[in-house]
Amino acid sequence: MQALINYILAHTNRGECQCGLCVDKQPDRPAPQHSADVFFFWVSAVNDPSADSLRNLLELEYPSLDKLQQGPSYIEIGAELGHQEIALRLIGLGGLVGLWRVVTPAFFGFEGEGAREMAGMGMVMCSGLKPKEESDAPGI
């Protein structure tokens, strides 16, 4: 599992994209295109990650691939990986490379205190690992 964790850490930053091409997120501007909002923080991709590389590592090392296909929360993924921040980075990275959609309370229209409560209970998740032939479009 260490190769998967190393890949996640090597290909993500905790924070919005700093490539210089993305628009900084503001209330009246769209989110940066190279970043994924995982509610607690933004995840940006670095070092040119690929869907194929991430999928291969998931297939080789993730202990419950069938559960990953069902769309687990960061809490469940964190239990598998041993760390919730790495789980959130994986959710963001998978969304950025198109393996799944990132699902947060905002996805369902929640904001404010209700959204914080939902996120704390696990409502930050991936939509589920897409079949290989469907994973080419970003899923954020």
A tleap script that builds the chain and sets N, CA, C and O, in Angstrom:
source leaprc.protein.ff14SB
mol = sequence {
  NMET GLN ALA LEU ILE ASN TYR ILE LEU ALA
  HIE THR ASN ARG GLY GLU CYS GLN CYS GLY
  LEU CYS VAL ASP LYS GLN PRO ASP ARG PRO
  ALA PRO GLN HIE SER ALA ASP VAL PHE PHE
  PHE TRP VAL SER ALA VAL ASN ASP PRO SER
  ALA ASP SER LEU ARG ASN LEU LEU GLU LEU
  GLU TYR PRO SER LEU ASP LYS LEU GLN GLN
  GLY PRO SER TYR ILE GLU ILE GLY ALA GLU
  LEU GLY HIE GLN GLU ILE ALA LEU ARG LEU
  ILE GLY LEU GLY GLY LEU VAL GLY LEU TRP
  ARG VAL VAL THR PRO ALA PHE PHE GLY PHE
  GLU GLY GLU GLY ALA ARG GLU MET ALA GLY
  MET GLY MET VAL MET CYS SER GLY LEU LYS
  PRO LYS GLU GLU SER ASP ALA PRO GLY CILE
}
set mol.1.N position { 0.816 -1.198 0.000 }
set mol.1.CA position { 0.000 0.000 0.000 }
set mol.1.C position { 0.863 1.266 0.000 }
set mol.1.O position { 0.383 2.353 -0.323 }
set mol.2.N position { 2.130 1.115 0.363 }
set mol.2.CA position { 2.999 2.282 0.453 }
set mol.2.C position { 3.205 2.950 -0.911 }
set mol.2.O position { 3.329 4.173 -0.972 }
set mol.3.N position { 3.245 2.188 -1.993 }
set mol.3.CA position { 3.408 2.795 -3.316 }
set mol.3.C position { 2.207 3.675 -3.662 }
set mol.3.O position { 2.378 4.740 -4.255 }
set mol.4.N position { 1.009 3.254 -3.306 }
set mol.4.CA position { -0.198 4.053 -3.544 }
set mol.4.C position { -0.137 5.343 -2.728 }
set mol.4.O position { -0.387 6.423 -3.262 }
set mol.5.N position { 0.188 5.242 -1.464 }
set mol.5.CA position { 0.276 6.424 -0.609 }
set mol.5.C position { 1.355 7.374 -1.126 }
set mol.5.O position { 1.142 8.585 -1.173 }
set mol.6.N position { 2.490 6.840 -1.508 }
set mol.6.CA position { 3.563 7.680 -2.054 }
set mol.6.C position { 3.111 8.390 -3.326 }
set mol.6.O position { 3.448 9.556 -3.533 }
set mol.7.N position { 2.356 7.704 -4.179 }
set mol.7.CA position { 1.863 8.313 -5.418 }
set mol.7.C position { 0.913 9.464 -5.089 }
set mol.7.O position { 1.008 10.541 -5.677 }
set mol.8.N position { 0.007 9.233 -4.155 }
set mol.8.CA position { -0.942 10.276 -3.755 }
set mol.8.C position { -0.184 11.498 -3.246 }
set mol.8.O position { -0.467 12.623 -3.659 }
set mol.9.N position { 0.767 11.282 -2.359 }
set mol.9.CA position { 1.518 12.399 -1.788 }
set mol.9.C position { 2.387 13.106 -2.826 }
set mol.9.O position { 2.543 14.325 -2.771 }
set mol.10.N position { 2.950 12.360 -3.764 }
set mol.10.CA position { 3.816 12.949 -4.792 }
set mol.10.C position { 3.031 13.697 -5.864 }
set mol.10.O position { 3.595 14.530 -6.573 }
set mol.11.N position { 1.732 13.409 -5.992 }
set mol.11.CA position { 0.949 13.995 -7.078 }
set mol.11.C position { -0.168 14.924 -6.607 }
set mol.11.O position { -1.036 15.303 -7.394 }
set mol.12.N position { -0.147 15.292 -5.314 }
set mol.12.CA position { -1.137 16.242 -4.814 }
set mol.12.C position { -0.485 17.269 -3.911 }
set mol.12.O position { 0.532 17.010 -3.268 }
set mol.13.N position { -1.094 18.434 -3.880 }
set mol.13.CA position { -0.794 19.457 -2.892 }
set mol.13.C position { -2.081 19.748 -2.150 }
set mol.13.O position { -3.175 19.676 -2.710 }
set mol.14.N position { -1.930 20.074 -0.892 }
set mol.14.CA position { -3.084 20.508 -0.115 }
set mol.14.C position { -3.238 22.006 -0.365 }
set mol.14.O position { -2.488 22.813 0.185 }
set mol.15.N position { -4.199 22.368 -1.184 }
set mol.15.CA position { -4.418 23.765 -1.537 }
set mol.15.C position { -4.784 23.899 -3.000 }
set mol.15.O position { -4.692 22.946 -3.774 }
set mol.16.N position { -5.198 25.096 -3.362 }
set mol.16.CA position { -5.602 25.361 -4.734 }
set mol.16.C position { -4.405 25.341 -5.671 }
set mol.16.O position { -3.267 25.557 -5.254 }
set mol.17.N position { -4.675 25.085 -6.919 }
set mol.17.CA position { -3.659 25.037 -7.950 }
set mol.17.C position { -2.920 26.375 -8.024 }
set mol.17.O position { -3.527 27.440 -7.909 }
set mol.18.N position { -1.622 26.303 -8.213 }
set mol.18.CA position { -0.785 27.491 -8.320 }
set mol.18.C position { -0.068 27.544 -9.667 }
set mol.18.O position { 1.027 28.096 -9.769 }
set mol.19.N position { -0.689 26.966 -10.706 }
set mol.19.CA position { -0.010 26.869 -12.004 }
set mol.19.C position { 0.112 28.202 -12.720 }
set mol.19.O position { 0.897 28.327 -13.659 }
set mol.20.N position { -0.648 29.195 -12.292 }
set mol.20.CA position { -0.614 30.488 -12.951 }
set mol.20.C position { -1.643 30.613 -14.066 }
set mol.20.O position { -1.882 31.715 -14.559 }
set mol.21.N position { -2.252 29.510 -14.470 }
set mol.21.CA position { -3.281 29.536 -15.502 }
set mol.21.C position { -4.685 29.510 -14.915 }
set mol.21.O position { -5.644 29.917 -15.569 }
set mol.22.N position { -4.804 29.031 -13.680 }
set mol.22.CA position { -6.103 28.932 -13.021 }
set mol.22.C position { -6.482 30.272 -12.406 }
set mol.22.O position { -5.621 31.035 -11.969 }
set mol.23.N position { -7.768 30.544 -12.378 }
set mol.23.CA position { -8.285 31.731 -11.717 }
set mol.23.C position { -8.395 31.412 -10.231 }
set mol.23.O position { -8.934 30.369 -9.862 }
set mol.24.N position { -7.896 32.289 -9.382 }
set mol.24.CA position { -8.047 32.069 -7.945 }
set mol.24.C position { -9.526 32.063 -7.585 }
set mol.24.O position { -10.300 32.873 -8.094 }
set mol.25.N position { -9.915 31.143 -6.702 }
set mol.25.CA position { -11.314 31.036 -6.308 }
set mol.25.C position { -11.703 32.237 -5.448 }
set mol.25.O position { -11.031 32.574 -4.473 }
set mol.26.N position { -12.766 32.847 -5.823 }
set mol.26.CA position { -13.379 33.945 -5.083 }
set mol.26.C position { -14.888 33.730 -5.160 }
set mol.26.O position { -15.348 32.948 -5.991 }
set mol.27.N position { -15.667 34.402 -4.318 }
set mol.27.CA position { -17.117 34.186 -4.361 }
set mol.27.C position { -17.746 34.415 -5.735 }
set mol.27.O position { -18.735 33.768 -6.079 }
set mol.28.N position { -17.180 35.327 -6.517 }
set mol.28.CA position { -17.768 35.635 -7.815 }
set mol.28.C position { -16.997 35.019 -8.983 }
set mol.28.O position { -17.253 35.357 -10.139 }
set mol.29.N position { -16.047 34.112 -8.688 }
set mol.29.CA position { -15.267 33.477 -9.751 }
set mol.29.C position { -15.364 31.967 -9.634 }
set mol.29.O position { -15.631 31.446 -8.551 }
set mol.30.N position { -15.154 31.268 -10.722 }
set mol.30.CA position { -15.208 29.803 -10.668 }
set mol.30.C position { -14.005 29.224 -9.930 }
set mol.30.O position { -12.995 29.897 -9.725 }
set mol.31.N position { -14.140 27.976 -9.541 }
set mol.31.CA position { -13.038 27.282 -8.869 }
set mol.31.C position { -11.886 27.081 -9.834 }
set mol.31.O position { -12.099 27.025 -11.045 }
set mol.32.N position { -10.679 26.971 -9.325 }
set mol.32.CA position { -9.533 26.668 -10.191 }
set mol.32.C position { -9.758 25.353 -10.923 }
set mol.32.O position { -10.263 24.395 -10.336 }
set mol.33.N position { -9.394 25.298 -12.180 }
set mol.33.CA position { -9.675 24.108 -12.974 }
set mol.33.C position { -8.777 22.926 -12.653 }
set mol.33.O position { -9.116 21.794 -12.999 }
set mol.34.N position { -7.660 23.149 -12.012 }
set mol.34.CA position { -6.759 22.050 -11.665 }
set mol.34.C position { -6.853 21.678 -10.191 }
set mol.34.O position { -5.924 21.078 -9.648 }
set mol.35.N position { -7.942 22.019 -9.543 }
set mol.35.CA position { -8.117 21.767 -8.120 }
set mol.35.C position { -9.466 21.121 -7.864 }
set mol.35.O position { -10.417 21.313 -8.621 }
set mol.36.N position { -9.533 20.357 -6.793 }
set mol.36.CA position { -10.780 19.724 -6.381 }
set mol.36.C position { -11.086 20.140 -4.947 }
set mol.36.O position { -10.215 20.098 -4.078 }
set mol.37.N position { -12.314 20.535 -4.715 }
set mol.37.CA position { -12.767 20.911 -3.384 }
set mol.37.C position { -13.216 19.639 -2.668 }
set mol.37.O position { -14.187 19.006 -3.082 }
set mol.38.N position { -12.513 19.259 -1.591 }
set mol.38.CA position { -12.900 18.091 -0.799 }
set mol.38.C position { -13.457 18.547 0.556 }
set mol.38.O position { -13.305 17.866 1.570 }
set mol.39.N position { -14.093 19.695 0.543 }
set mol.39.CA position { -14.772 20.358 1.653 }
set mol.39.C position { -13.813 20.915 2.703 }
set mol.39.O position { -13.863 22.111 2.990 }
set mol.40.N position { -12.958 20.105 3.274 }
set mol.40.CA position { -12.079 20.536 4.349 }
set mol.40.C position { -10.892 21.348 3.837 }
set mol.40.O position { -10.329 22.166 4.564 }
set mol.41.N position { -10.522 21.117 2.590 }
set mol.41.CA position { -9.445 21.842 1.929 }
set mol.41.C position { -9.525 21.542 0.435 }
set mol.41.O position { -10.294 20.686 -0.002 }
set mol.42.N position { -8.719 22.259 -0.333 }
set mol.42.CA position { -8.614 22.012 -1.774 }
set mol.42.C position { -7.468 21.056 -2.029 }
set mol.42.O position { -6.483 21.047 -1.290 }
set mol.43.N position { -7.592 20.259 -3.065 }
set mol.43.CA position { -6.518 19.375 -3.507 }
set mol.43.C position { -6.152 19.791 -4.923 }
set mol.43.O position { -7.021 19.917 -5.786 }
set mol.44.N position { -4.861 20.004 -5.159 }
set mol.44.CA position { -4.418 20.301 -6.519 }
set mol.44.C position { -3.440 19.216 -6.961 }
set mol.44.O position { -2.707 18.638 -6.159 }
set mol.45.N position { -3.457 18.969 -8.249 }
set mol.45.CA position { -2.581 17.950 -8.836 }
set mol.45.C position { -1.234 18.570 -9.186 }
set mol.45.O position { -1.160 19.706 -9.654 }
set mol.46.N position { -0.169 17.801 -8.951 }
set mol.46.CA position { 1.186 18.201 -9.317 }
set mol.46.C position { 1.893 16.998 -9.939 }
set mol.46.O position { 1.461 15.858 -9.771 }
set mol.47.N position { 2.952 17.258 -10.638 }
set mol.47.CA position { 3.795 16.205 -11.218 }
set mol.47.C position { 3.057 15.310 -12.211 }
set mol.47.O position { 3.382 14.130 -12.343 }
set mol.48.N position { 2.077 15.860 -12.899 }
set mol.48.CA position { 1.407 15.198 -14.021 }
set mol.48.C position { 0.873 13.784 -13.709 }
set mol.48.O position { 1.326 12.809 -14.309 }
set mol.49.N position { -0.083 13.672 -12.775 }
set mol.49.CA position { -0.647 12.355 -12.484 }
set mol.49.C position { -1.485 11.858 -13.655 }
set mol.49.O position { -1.968 12.654 -14.459 }
set mol.50.N position { -1.657 10.554 -13.750 }
set mol.50.CA position { -2.493 10.008 -14.814 }
set mol.50.C position { -3.523 9.054 -14.243 }
set mol.50.O position { -3.296 8.400 -13.225 }
set mol.51.N position { -4.652 8.989 -14.914 }
set mol.51.CA position { -5.721 8.065 -14.507 }
set mol.51.C position { -5.226 6.632 -14.553 }
set mol.51.O position { -5.526 5.847 -13.653 }
set mol.52.N position { -4.475 6.277 -15.583 }
set mol.52.CA position { -3.986 4.898 -15.712 }
set mol.52.C position { -3.047 4.522 -14.572 }
set mol.52.O position { -3.170 3.435 -14.009 }
set mol.53.N position { -2.125 5.393 -14.228 }
set mol.53.CA position { -1.185 5.097 -13.147 }
set mol.53.C position { -1.906 4.940 -11.811 }
set mol.53.O position { -1.636 4.010 -11.052 }
set mol.54.N position { -2.832 5.868 -11.534 }
set mol.54.CA position { -3.564 5.793 -10.281 }
set mol.54.C position { -4.449 4.550 -10.240 }
set mol.54.O position { -4.500 3.857 -9.224 }
set mol.55.N position { -5.142 4.268 -11.335 }
set mol.55.CA position { -5.993 3.072 -11.396 }
set mol.55.C position { -5.159 1.803 -11.172 }
set mol.55.O position { -5.568 0.915 -10.424 }
set mol.56.N position { -4.000 1.721 -11.817 }
set mol.56.CA position { -3.151 0.540 -11.657 }
set mol.56.C position { -2.735 0.351 -10.206 }
set mol.56.O position { -2.760 -0.768 -9.693 }
set mol.57.N position { -2.358 1.423 -9.550 }
set mol.57.CA position { -1.973 1.320 -8.137 }
set mol.57.C position { -3.159 0.934 -7.266 }
set mol.57.O position { -3.018 0.135 -6.341 }
set mol.58.N position { -4.321 1.494 -7.555 }
set mol.58.CA position { -5.516 1.116 -6.798 }
set mol.58.C position { -5.819 -0.370 -6.977 }
set mol.58.O position { -6.116 -1.071 -6.010 }
set mol.59.N position { -5.743 -0.842 -8.213 }
set mol.59.CA position { -6.028 -2.256 -8.482 }
set mol.59.C position { -5.010 -3.168 -7.807 }
set mol.59.O position { -5.357 -4.267 -7.374 }
set mol.60.N position { -3.761 -2.726 -7.711 }
set mol.60.CA position { -2.719 -3.542 -7.087 }
set mol.60.C position { -2.732 -3.481 -5.562 }
set mol.60.O position { -2.473 -4.486 -4.899 }
set mol.61.N position { -3.030 -2.308 -5.001 }
set mol.61.CA position { -2.788 -2.119 -3.580 }
set mol.61.C position { -3.993 -1.795 -2.717 }
set mol.61.O position { -3.959 -2.047 -1.512 }
set mol.62.N position { -5.055 -1.247 -3.286 }
set mol.62.CA position { -6.181 -0.864 -2.434 }
set mol.62.C position { -6.870 -2.123 -1.927 }
set mol.62.O position { -7.244 -2.979 -2.730 }
set mol.63.N position { -7.047 -2.257 -0.616 }
set mol.63.CA position { -7.520 -3.523 -0.057 }
set mol.63.C position { -8.961 -3.899 -0.410 }
set mol.63.O position { -9.296 -5.084 -0.418 }
set mol.64.N position { -9.817 -2.922 -0.701 }
set mol.64.CA position { -11.233 -3.213 -0.946 }
set mol.64.C position { -11.693 -2.535 -2.228 }
set mol.64.O position { -12.501 -1.607 -2.188 }
set mol.65.N position { -11.184 -2.994 -3.357 }
set mol.65.CA position { -11.505 -2.356 -4.632 }
set mol.65.C position { -13.010 -2.362 -4.898 }
set mol.65.O position { -13.543 -1.395 -5.442 }
set mol.66.N position { -13.699 -3.438 -4.521 }
set mol.66.CA position { -15.142 -3.491 -4.717 }
set mol.66.C position { -15.847 -2.389 -3.929 }
set mol.66.O position { -16.816 -1.812 -4.423 }
set mol.67.N position { -15.385 -2.084 -2.719 }
set mol.67.CA position { -15.970 -0.989 -1.940 }
set mol.67.C position { -15.647 0.359 -2.564 }
set mol.67.O position { -16.469 1.275 -2.523 }
set mol.68.N position { -14.459 0.488 -3.140 }
set mol.68.CA position { -14.079 1.734 -3.801 }
set mol.68.C position { -14.979 1.991 -5.006 }
set mol.68.O position { -15.241 3.145 -5.345 }
set mol.69.N position { -15.440 0.964 -5.636 }
set mol.69.CA position { -16.353 1.101 -6.774 }
set mol.69.C position { -17.746 1.548 -6.332 }
set mol.69.O position { -18.533 2.025 -7.151 }
set mol.70.N position { -18.053 1.397 -5.045 }
set mol.70.CA position { -19.368 1.769 -4.523 }
set mol.70.C position { -19.432 3.200 -4.013 }
set mol.70.O position { -20.511 3.677 -3.661 }
set mol.71.N position { -18.307 3.890 -3.966 }
set mol.71.CA position { -18.302 5.291 -3.557 }
set mol.71.C position { -18.209 5.511 -2.067 }
set mol.71.O position { -19.127 6.074 -1.471 }
set mol.72.N position { -17.123 5.080 -1.447 }
set mol.72.CA position { -16.987 5.250 -0.005 }
set mol.72.C position { -16.647 6.684 0.394 }
set mol.72.O position { -16.220 7.498 -0.425 }
set mol.73.N position { -16.853 6.961 1.680 }
set mol.73.CA position { -16.526 8.279 2.227 }
set mol.73.C position { -15.048 8.348 2.592 }
set mol.73.O position { -14.338 7.342 2.600 }
set mol.74.N position { -14.611 9.557 2.892 }
set mol.74.CA position { -13.227 9.742 3.319 }
set mol.74.C position { -12.954 8.988 4.616 }
set mol.74.O position { -11.812 8.610 4.878 }
set mol.75.N position { -13.964 8.767 5.418 }
set mol.75.CA position { -13.772 8.037 6.671 }
set mol.75.C position { -13.411 6.589 6.376 }
set mol.75.O position { -12.473 6.049 6.961 }
set mol.76.N position { -14.157 5.957 5.465 }
set mol.76.CA position { -13.873 4.568 5.105 }
set mol.76.C position { -12.544 4.433 4.371 }
set mol.76.O position { -11.763 3.525 4.656 }
set mol.77.N position { -12.287 5.337 3.428 }
set mol.77.CA position { -11.014 5.301 2.703 }
set mol.77.C position { -9.863 5.561 3.675 }
set mol.77.O position { -8.814 4.924 3.580 }
set mol.78.N position { -10.055 6.488 4.603 }
set mol.78.CA position { -9.036 6.778 5.602 }
set mol.78.C position { -8.719 5.578 6.472 }
set mol.78.O position { -7.569 5.371 6.860 }
set mol.79.N position { -9.742 4.782 6.782 }
set mol.79.CA position { -9.503 3.565 7.566 }
set mol.79.C position { -8.654 2.576 6.771 }
set mol.79.O position { -7.810 1.885 7.341 }
set mol.80.N position { -8.871 2.505 5.472 }
set mol.80.CA position { -8.089 1.596 4.624 }
set mol.80.C position { -6.649 2.083 4.459 }
set mol.80.O position { -5.713 1.283 4.488 }
set mol.81.N position { -6.473 3.402 4.286 }
set mol.81.CA position { -5.143 3.963 4.035 }
set mol.81.C position { -4.392 4.331 5.304 }
set mol.81.O position { -3.176 4.520 5.276 }
set mol.82.N position { -5.106 4.433 6.412 }
set mol.82.CA position { -4.465 4.770 7.665 }
set mol.82.C position { -4.389 6.254 7.967 }
set mol.82.O position { -3.753 6.654 8.942 }
set mol.83.N position { -5.037 7.090 7.134 }
set mol.83.CA position { -4.945 8.540 7.343 }
set mol.83.C position { -6.052 9.239 6.551 }
set mol.83.O position { -6.188 9.026 5.346 }
set mol.84.N position { -6.849 10.079 7.237 }
set mol.84.CA position { -7.956 10.744 6.553 }
set mol.84.C position { -7.497 11.836 5.592 }
set mol.84.O position { -8.155 12.054 4.575 }
set mol.85.N position { -6.407 12.525 5.869 }
set mol.85.CA position { -5.934 13.536 4.916 }
set mol.85.C position { -5.523 12.870 3.605 }
set mol.85.O position { -5.829 13.386 2.530 }
set mol.86.N position { -4.849 11.752 3.679 }
set mol.86.CA position { -4.466 11.042 2.455 }
set mol.86.C position { -5.707 10.555 1.727 }
set mol.86.O position { -5.742 10.546 0.496 }
set mol.87.N position { -6.725 10.150 2.474 }
set mol.87.CA position { -7.992 9.740 1.860 }
set mol.87.C position { -8.619 10.907 1.100 }
set mol.87.O position { -9.085 10.731 -0.025 }
set mol.88.N position { -8.636 12.084 1.700 }
set mol.88.CA position { -9.198 13.260 1.029 }
set mol.88.C position { -8.370 13.636 -0.198 }
set mol.88.O position { -8.924 14.020 -1.228 }
set mol.89.N position { -7.061 13.528 -0.093 }
set mol.89.CA position { -6.203 13.795 -1.258 }
set mol.89.C position { -6.490 12.784 -2.368 }
set mol.89.O position { -6.529 13.150 -3.542 }
set mol.90.N position { -6.689 11.519 -2.006 }
set mol.90.CA position { -7.027 10.505 -3.012 }
set mol.90.C position { -8.354 10.819 -3.670 }
set mol.90.O position { -8.474 10.713 -4.891 }
set mol.91.N position { -9.348 11.202 -2.893 }
set mol.91.CA position { -10.650 11.556 -3.466 }
set mol.91.C position { -10.489 12.706 -4.454 }
set mol.91.O position { -11.030 12.654 -5.559 }
set mol.92.N position { -9.753 13.741 -4.066 }
set mol.92.CA position { -9.527 14.874 -4.965 }
set mol.92.C position { -8.747 14.482 -6.201 }
set mol.92.O position { -9.107 14.868 -7.313 }
set mol.93.N position { -7.680 13.718 -6.020 }
set mol.93.CA position { -6.853 13.302 -7.150 }
set mol.93.C position { -7.651 12.431 -8.122 }
set mol.93.O position { -7.575 12.627 -9.335 }
set mol.94.N position { -8.403 11.485 -7.602 }
set mol.94.CA position { -9.228 10.638 -8.469 }
set mol.94.C position { -10.229 11.452 -9.271 }
set mol.94.O position { -10.502 11.147 -10.432 }
set mol.95.N position { -10.782 12.499 -8.640 }
set mol.95.CA position { -11.689 13.392 -9.362 }
set mol.95.C position { -10.967 14.179 -10.440 }
set mol.95.O position { -11.485 14.352 -11.543 }
set mol.96.N position { -9.774 14.655 -10.124 }
set mol.96.CA position { -9.019 15.450 -11.084 }
set mol.96.C position { -8.580 14.647 -12.310 }
set mol.96.O position { -8.524 15.190 -13.413 }
set mol.97.N position { -8.270 13.365 -12.129 }
set mol.97.CA position { -7.845 12.560 -13.279 }
set mol.97.C position { -9.009 11.811 -13.924 }
set mol.97.O position { -8.814 11.116 -14.921 }
set mol.98.N position { -10.217 11.941 -13.372 }
set mol.98.CA position { -11.402 11.392 -14.012 }
set mol.98.C position { -11.778 9.975 -13.626 }
set mol.98.O position { -12.521 9.322 -14.358 }
set mol.99.N position { -11.285 9.477 -12.494 }
set mol.99.CA position { -11.675 8.126 -12.074 }
set mol.99.C position { -13.037 8.100 -11.401 }
set mol.99.O position { -13.688 7.055 -11.370 }
set mol.100.N position { -13.484 9.238 -10.857 }
set mol.100.CA position { -14.787 9.361 -10.196 }
set mol.100.C position { -15.113 10.834 -10.044 }
set mol.100.O position { -14.314 11.701 -10.397 }
set mol.101.N position { -16.288 11.105 -9.520 }
set mol.101.CA position { -16.685 12.473 -9.173 }
set mol.101.C position { -16.447 12.673 -7.679 }
set mol.101.O position { -16.611 11.746 -6.886 }
set mol.102.N position { -16.066 13.870 -7.310 }
set mol.102.CA position { -15.935 14.241 -5.906 }
set mol.102.C position { -17.323 14.666 -5.422 }
set mol.102.O position { -17.965 15.524 -6.028 }
set mol.103.N position { -17.775 14.060 -4.334 }
set mol.103.CA position { -19.101 14.344 -3.791 }
set mol.103.C position { -18.937 14.973 -2.410 }
set mol.103.O position { -18.334 14.382 -1.513 }
set mol.104.N position { -19.479 16.173 -2.252 }
set mol.104.CA position { -19.456 16.892 -0.976 }
set mol.104.C position { -20.876 17.353 -0.666 }
set mol.104.O position { -21.757 17.196 -1.511 }
set mol.105.N position { -21.126 17.909 0.502 }
set mol.105.CA position { -22.470 18.426 0.782 }
set mol.105.C position { -22.952 19.448 -0.257 }
set mol.105.O position { -24.146 19.513 -0.551 }
set mol.106.N position { -22.032 20.245 -0.813 }
set mol.106.CA position { -22.409 21.219 -1.836 }
set mol.106.C position { -23.000 20.543 -3.067 }
set mol.106.O position { -23.843 21.124 -3.750 }
set mol.107.N position { -22.565 19.325 -3.354 }
set mol.107.CA position { -23.095 18.547 -4.480 }
set mol.107.C position { -24.608 18.391 -4.350 }
set mol.107.O position { -25.320 18.322 -5.352 }
set mol.108.N position { -25.093 18.335 -3.105 }
set mol.108.CA position { -26.516 18.181 -2.830 }
set mol.108.C position { -27.188 19.492 -2.441 }
set mol.108.O position { -28.355 19.505 -2.052 }
set mol.109.N position { -26.446 20.600 -2.546 }
set mol.109.CA position { -27.002 21.917 -2.273 }
set mol.109.C position { -26.909 22.376 -0.833 }
set mol.109.O position { -27.522 23.384 -0.479 }
set mol.110.N position { -26.171 21.682 0.007 }
set mol.110.CA position { -26.043 22.071 1.404 }
set mol.110.C position { -24.872 23.036 1.576 }
set mol.110.O position { -23.861 22.941 0.881 }
set mol.111.N position { -25.031 23.961 2.512 }
set mol.111.CA position { -23.957 24.887 2.843 }
set mol.111.C position { -24.069 25.259 4.308 }
set mol.111.O position { -25.029 24.883 4.981 }
set mol.112.N position { -23.097 25.992 4.796 }
set mol.112.CA position { -23.120 26.453 6.177 }
set mol.112.C position { -22.973 25.335 7.189 }
set mol.112.O position { -22.292 24.338 6.950 }
set mol.113.N position { -23.628 25.525 8.328 }
set mol.113.CA position { -23.515 24.578 9.435 }
set mol.113.C position { -24.014 23.187 9.054 }
set mol.113.O position { -23.427 22.186 9.465 }
set mol.114.N position { -25.079 23.118 8.282 }
set mol.114.CA position { -25.586 21.805 7.835 }
set mol.114.C position { -24.550 21.059 7.011 }
set mol.114.O position { -24.389 19.847 7.156 }
set mol.115.N position { -23.858 21.771 6.158 }
set mol.115.CA position { -22.819 21.150 5.337 }
set mol.115.C position { -21.666 20.670 6.209 }
set mol.115.O position { -21.130 19.583 5.991 }
set mol.116.N position { -21.284 21.475 7.192 }
set mol.116.CA position { -20.194 21.079 8.090 }
set mol.116.C position { -20.555 19.810 8.862 }
set mol.116.O position { -19.723 18.916 9.019 }
set mol.117.N position { -21.789 19.736 9.339 }
set mol.117.CA position { -22.227 18.541 10.058 }
set mol.117.C position { -22.211 17.316 9.151 }
set mol.117.O position { -21.747 16.246 9.546 }
set mol.118.N position { -22.722 17.480 7.931 }
set mol.118.CA position { -22.746 16.360 6.989 }
set mol.118.C position { -21.337 15.897 6.646 }
set mol.118.O position { -21.069 14.696 6.600 }
set mol.119.N position { -20.442 16.840 6.408 }
set mol.119.CA position { -19.060 16.487 6.079 }
set mol.119.C position { -18.405 15.752 7.239 }
set mol.119.O position { -17.696 14.767 7.029 }
set mol.120.N position { -18.631 16.213 8.437 }
set mol.120.CA position { -18.067 15.564 9.608 }
set mol.120.C position { -18.564 14.145 9.797 }
set mol.120.O position { -17.876 13.314 10.390 }
set mol.121.N position { -19.761 13.864 9.291 }
set mol.121.CA position { -20.325 12.513 9.399 }
set mol.121.C position { -19.951 11.634 8.202 }
set mol.121.O position { -20.379 10.482 8.122 }
set mol.122.N position { -19.159 12.170 7.277 }
set mol.122.CA position { -18.686 11.344 6.172 }
set mol.122.C position { -19.215 11.698 4.803 }
set mol.122.O position { -18.948 10.973 3.846 }
set mol.123.N position { -19.955 12.786 4.670 }
set mol.123.CA position { -20.526 13.147 3.372 }
set mol.123.C position { -19.505 13.863 2.487 }
set mol.123.O position { -19.829 14.856 1.836 }
set mol.124.N position { -18.287 13.359 2.469 }
set mol.124.CA position { -17.269 13.735 1.490 }
set mol.124.C position { -16.768 12.399 0.977 }
set mol.124.O position { -16.169 11.614 1.712 }
set mol.125.N position { -17.026 12.159 -0.297 }
set mol.125.CA position { -16.756 10.830 -0.836 }
set mol.125.C position { -16.478 10.892 -2.322 }
set mol.125.O position { -16.610 11.939 -2.956 }
set mol.126.N position { -16.092 9.756 -2.863 }
set mol.126.CA position { -15.997 9.639 -4.313 }
set mol.126.C position { -17.285 8.976 -4.786 }
set mol.126.O position { -17.931 8.248 -4.032 }
set mol.127.N position { -17.648 9.228 -6.017 }
set mol.127.CA position { -18.874 8.650 -6.558 }
set mol.127.C position { -18.716 7.169 -6.869 }
set mol.127.O position { -19.692 6.493 -7.190 }
set mol.128.N position { -17.516 6.675 -6.777 }
set mol.128.CA position { -17.237 5.272 -7.088 }
set mol.128.C position { -16.313 5.173 -8.288 }
set mol.128.O position { -16.452 5.913 -9.262 }
set mol.129.N position { -15.373 4.253 -8.203 }
set mol.129.CA position { -14.415 4.044 -9.286 }
set mol.129.C position { -15.159 3.679 -10.563 }
set mol.129.O position { -15.875 2.679 -10.614 }
set mol.130.N position { -14.981 4.503 -11.593 }
set mol.130.CA position { -15.652 4.270 -12.873 }
set mol.130.C position { -15.003 3.096 -13.602 }
set mol.130.O position { -13.822 2.815 -13.399 }
set mol.131.N position { -15.765 2.416 -14.445 }
set mol.131.CA position { -15.133 1.413 -15.304 }
set mol.131.C position { -14.053 2.067 -16.165 }
set mol.131.O position { -14.148 3.251 -16.488 }
set mol.132.N position { -13.049 1.315 -16.531 }
set mol.132.CA position { -11.878 1.854 -17.244 }
set mol.132.C position { -12.273 2.667 -18.480 }
set mol.132.O position { -11.695 3.724 -18.734 }
set mol.133.N position { -13.233 2.191 -19.232 }
set mol.133.CA position { -13.611 2.877 -20.477 }
set mol.133.C position { -14.327 4.206 -20.230 }
set mol.133.O position { -14.509 4.980 -21.170 }
set mol.134.N position { -14.738 4.492 -18.995 }
set mol.134.CA position { -15.443 5.735 -18.691 }
set mol.134.C position { -14.579 6.740 -17.935 }
set mol.134.O position { -15.072 7.813 -17.587 }
set mol.135.N position { -13.329 6.439 -17.671 }
set mol.135.CA position { -12.539 7.253 -16.747 }
set mol.135.C position { -11.653 8.300 -17.425 }
set mol.135.O position { -10.630 8.687 -16.861 }
set mol.136.N position { -12.014 8.757 -18.594 }
set mol.136.CA position { -11.145 9.731 -19.268 }
set mol.136.C position { -11.514 11.162 -19.039 }
set mol.136.O position { -10.696 12.040 -19.312 }
set mol.137.N position { -12.716 11.460 -18.546 }
set mol.137.CA position { -13.122 12.839 -18.330 }
set mol.137.C position { -13.014 13.181 -16.844 }
set mol.137.O position { -13.434 12.387 -16.002 }
set mol.138.N position { -12.455 14.352 -16.506 }
set mol.138.CA position { -12.357 14.717 -15.100 }
set mol.138.C position { -13.704 14.664 -14.406 }
set mol.138.O position { -14.735 14.977 -15.000 }
set mol.139.N position { -13.684 14.269 -13.160 }
set mol.139.CA position { -14.911 14.060 -12.415 }
set mol.139.C position { -15.101 14.978 -11.237 }
set mol.139.O position { -15.807 14.619 -10.295 }
set mol.140.N position { -14.490 16.169 -11.251 }
set mol.140.CA position { -14.648 17.069 -10.125 }
set mol.140.C position { -15.948 17.818 -10.207 }
set mol.140.O position { -16.249 18.629 -9.331 }
savepdb mol mol.pdb
quit
